[in-house]
Amino acid sequence: MKQAVIVSSLLIGGLLLSACQPASDNKPEQNSTASATVSATVSATVASVQSPHHVASVAAASTVSPQAAQNGAPKQINWALVDSGVKPVDKAGFKYPFALDSEPVKAYAEMYHVDNETSRYNLTVGMAVNEVLSKVLDQLGTAYVSHELTAGKNSAFVIHTTQQIAPSQYTYVFAEPFAKGLTIPVKIINDGKK
C-alpha cells in the first residue's frame, strides 16, 4: 500500500511539473526535453519500488505525449468522438427558450448589430457551447489555450490551441435539450492565443 501511495504521488507530481512548463512556439525542443526529463525521472523512481513488468508499462505510457502524433506532426482532432449523433433541425422552426421580443434578445441584437432571429440563436447556442468544449478538451489535454464564441451574423465557436494540434473545422449539432438539434461551426486554431 505504501508503494502505491509513493508511486501515485510521484506520477501526480511529475504530471504537475510537466504541465507547468511554459508553452513556447519558439522553443518546442525545450518543452519536450523538460517533459521527457520529468517522465524519465518518474519512470526511474517507479522502477525502484515496482515490479519490472509494471515499470515497463508505466515508462511506455509516460513517454508518449497525448497532444502530439507519434510522427511529430500536429495531432488531428477525431471529430467522430465529438459528434453528438443528433440530427440538425431547422433553426427557424426551433422552439427557443427566448422570445424574439425579449429584453436579452433585443439587447444582444443592438450590441452586436444583428437581427433578433440571429440574436436569439446566438444566445441559445452560446449557453450550450460547454457541451462541445468538454468533448474537444478530452482530446486536447494540455494543448488547450483558450476559447471564444464569436458574435455577429455568422457566429462560431473558436478553440485556440498550441501548435501540437492541427487546425480543423467541424459543424457540431447540440444534444443538450436546451439547444438540441441546433448547430454551430467549431474551429480549432493553433495560434496559442489566450
Secondary structure, 3 states (H helix, E strand, C coil): CHHHHHHHHHHHHHHHHHHCCCCCCCCHHHHHHHHHHHHHHHHHHHHCCCCHHHHHHHHHHHCCCCCECCCCCEECCCHHHHCCCCCCCCCCCCCCCCCCCCHHHHHHHHHHCCCHHHHHHHHHHHCCCHHHHHHHHHHHHHHEEEEEECCCCCCCEEEEECCCECCEEEEEECCCCCCCCCEEEEEEECCCCC
